[in-house]
Amino acid sequence: MTRSADIPALLPLKPVELELLLALVDEERHGYGLVQRIAEQTDGLIRLEPGNLYRVIRRLLTAGLVQESSRRETGPGAERRRYYRLTALGARVIDAELARLRAVLSGVPARALARRLRPT
């Protein structure tokens, strides 16, 4: 299990890892729900195939950023669904990654680029 002191070693997150963690901020989700939420929050820019999704989930499980939920549903096929939730460490890693990205975006090169991209 990763400790809070190890957070810098987990950064930077890969974009798909950050999106997956963000998809779990508001509620537990199963794999297909994660795929849908990530596509929604990225306006379709990131569309995960099942193999890639579960590879990312395994990495995040191993790092202690997400965990499998005990949530179960009834109905056809529901018994196979595994739900995942964000851990407290996962939430701290999101905060650290967003702070890191804010620092990058507020840096001199980013501000210079923003000025160049502004319509005149």
N, C-alpha and C positions, 0 to 999 in steps of 0.2 A: 504494500500500500504506500502511496506517495504522501509525503508530509507537506504541509504548507510551505516550509522552508525550501522545498524542491520546486516551487512554482516557476522560478526563472528557468530551470532546466527544461520545462515543458513548453516554453515559448521560443520562437513564435509558433502559433498554431497554424496548421494548414487551413486554407479557406474552407474546405469541406468540413473539417473538424469544428471550426468556429460555428459554421451554419448549423451543424447537427446539435451542438450544445445549445445554441440559441433557440432551436426548435423545441428543446425540452424545458425551457425556462418557465413556460406557463402551464404545462401539463405533461403527464406521462404519455408516451406514444409508442405504438408498435411500429415495426419496420415500414409497412406501407404508409402509415400515417406520417412517419418521418420523411419519406420520399415526397409525399404531397406537400408537407409544410415547407420543406427546403425549396422545392420548386416555386411555391407561392412566395416565400420571402425573398427569393432571388429573381423574381419575375421570369422564371423559366431558364435562367442562365445556368443553374446547376440542376441537372437531372441525374440522379443516381440509379445505377443498375443494382440489382440485389447483391451481386458479388462484391461490388465496391462498397455498398452500404454496410454490409456485415463485416467487411475488413476494417472499416473505420470504427464501427461499434466495438469490435474486439480490441482495437488499440486503446479506445477510450475506457473500456472496461478494465483493461490491464493497468492503465494509469490511475484508475480510481476516480475518473471524472464523471462516469455514469455507472449505474448499477441496474441490474434487472429488477423489475418490480414484482411484487407478489400478486398484482392485479390479474384477474382472469375474467373472461367473459364466457357466456354460454351461447350456443348457436352453432350452426354448421361452420366448421373450420376454425372456430374461435379458440378451441383448446390448443391449437398450435401457435397462436399468437403470443409472442413474448413482448412485454411492455418494458420500456426503459425509462429511467428518471435521472435527472441531474443530481449529483451529490453536492454536499457543501463545498468540497474541494473543487468540483467542476464549476460552481458559481464563482469561487474566488479566482479561478483561472480565467474565466470569461472577463471578470473585472480587470485583471492584470493585462489581458490581451487587448481589451478595448482601450485601456490607458496607454499601452504601448502604441497602438494605432493612432490615437489622438496626438501623441508626441510626434510621430512620424509626419502626420498631416499638418502639424503646426510648425514644422521645421522650415528653415529658409528655402530649401529647394522646392518644397511643396507650395509655399506661399508664392514663390516666383513663378511656378508653373500656373497656379491659379490666376495670377495677374495676366499671364500671356494668353490664357484661354478665355478671358472675359471679352465679351463682344464690345467693340468700340463704337 
